[in-house]
Structures are given as structure tokens and as C-alpha cells.
Amino acid sequence: MGNPPKLTAEQRNAALAKAAEARRARADVREALSSGALSFSDALAKADDDLVGGIKVKAILTALPGLGKVKSFRLMKQLGISENRRLRGLGRKQKEALLAALS
């Protein structure tokens, strides 16, 4: 494995701020899902957005009311969705299967 890139202090601070903003936005989406302010279908519609699309499917499913870690893991396994799959990486049929299972 190679050495990390040499960044100036300004570049490093900008990268850290960008990463913090992405984490904050993803946490807001998960919170909106758990409170019911955002539906799963709305989250799927926003999957093209870089911030929302980067959330792992298992994190989205566990944020939904009524689905915990075990149920979401079983659902993903049943539908053939990888544990590491991100929202933007879902195929059309996988999205349809998730919507059908959660409706």
C-alpha cells in the first residue's frame, strides 16, 4: 500500500470539512427515515445525489421504523442484496423488490 497523498493544511481542512458535511447529511437522512418524515421510496428517489447515494442499504433499512438489524439483514439476504451495497448501487430490480417488500 502506498503512502497517503501530501496535502497542505488548507487542503486537509477542506477535505475534513467536506467529509463532516457528508456524514451530517447522511445522519439527517437516517433521522428523517426513523422519524417518518422521509419515506423509503423518497430516499430511493434521492439515490442519485452523492450524499444520499453513499449510504449503505443496511443503514437505511435499520433506520426504518419496525425494522431492526436482524430483520433488515434477513430481508437483504432474501432479496440477494450484498451487505456492503450502497443505495446508488442498487439495480432496478433490487429497488423494485425492496419497495414491494416494504409496502
Contacts in CASP RR format, 6 or more apart in sequence:
PFRMAT RR
TARGET T0000
AUTHOR 0000-0000-0000
METHOD contacts of the structure
MODEL  1
MGNPPKLTAEQRNAALAKAAEARRARADVREALSSGALSFSDALAKADDD
LVGGIKVKAILTALPGLGKVKSFRLMKQLGISENRRLRGLGRKQKEALLA
ALS
7 15 0 8 1.000
22 50 0 8 1.000
22 51 0 8 1.000
25 51 0 8 1.000
25 52 0 8 1.000
26 51 0 8 1.000
26 52 0 8 1.000
26 54 0 8 1.000
26 55 0 8 1.000
26 59 0 8 1.000
29 38 0 8 1.000
29 43 0 8 1.000
29 46 0 8 1.000
29 51 0 8 1.000
29 52 0 8 1.000
29 55 0 8 1.000
29 60 0 8 1.000
30 55 0 8 1.000
30 59 0 8 1.000
30 60 0 8 1.000
30 63 0 8 1.000
31 63 0 8 1.000
32 38 0 8 1.000
33 39 0 8 1.000
33 40 0 8 1.000
33 43 0 8 1.000
33 60 0 8 1.000
33 63 0 8 1.000
33 64 0 8 1.000
34 63 0 8 1.000
34 64 0 8 1.000
34 65 0 8 1.000
36 65 0 8 1.000
40 60 0 8 1.000
40 64 0 8 1.000
40 98 0 8 1.000
40 99 0 8 1.000
40 102 0 8 1.000
41 99 0 8 1.000
43 52 0 8 1.000
43 60 0 8 1.000
43 87 0 8 1.000
44 87 0 8 1.000
44 90 0 8 1.000
44 95 0 8 1.000
44 98 0 8 1.000
44 99 0 8 1.000
46 52 0 8 1.000
46 53 0 8 1.000
47 53 0 8 1.000
47 87 0 8 1.000
47 88 0 8 1.000
47 89 0 8 1.000
47 90 0 8 1.000
48 88 0 8 1.000
52 87 0 8 1.000
53 86 0 8 1.000
53 87 0 8 1.000
53 88 0 8 1.000
53 89 0 8 1.000
54 86 0 8 1.000
54 87 0 8 1.000
54 88 0 8 1.000
55 86 0 8 1.000
55 87 0 8 1.000
56 84 0 8 1.000
56 85 0 8 1.000
56 86 0 8 1.000
56 87 0 8 1.000
57 76 0 8 1.000
57 81 0 8 1.000
57 85 0 8 1.000
57 86 0 8 1.000
57 87 0 8 1.000
57 90 0 8 1.000
57 98 0 8 1.000
58 69 0 8 1.000
58 72 0 8 1.000
58 73 0 8 1.000
58 76 0 8 1.000
58 83 0 8 1.000
60 87 0 8 1.000
61 67 0 8 1.000
61 68 0 8 1.000
61 72 0 8 1.000
61 75 0 8 1.000
61 76 0 8 1.000
62 68 0 8 1.000
62 69 0 8 1.000
62 72 0 8 1.000
64 72 0 8 1.000
64 102 0 8 1.000
67 75 0 8 1.000
73 83 0 8 1.000
75 98 0 8 1.000
75 101 0 8 1.000
76 82 0 8 1.000
76 83 0 8 1.000
76 85 0 8 1.000
78 101 0 8 1.000
79 94 0 8 1.000
79 97 0 8 1.000
79 98 0 8 1.000
79 101 0 8 1.000
80 94 0 8 1.000
81 90 0 8 1.000
81 94 0 8 1.000
81 98 0 8 1.000
85 94 0 8 1.000
90 98 0 8 1.000
END
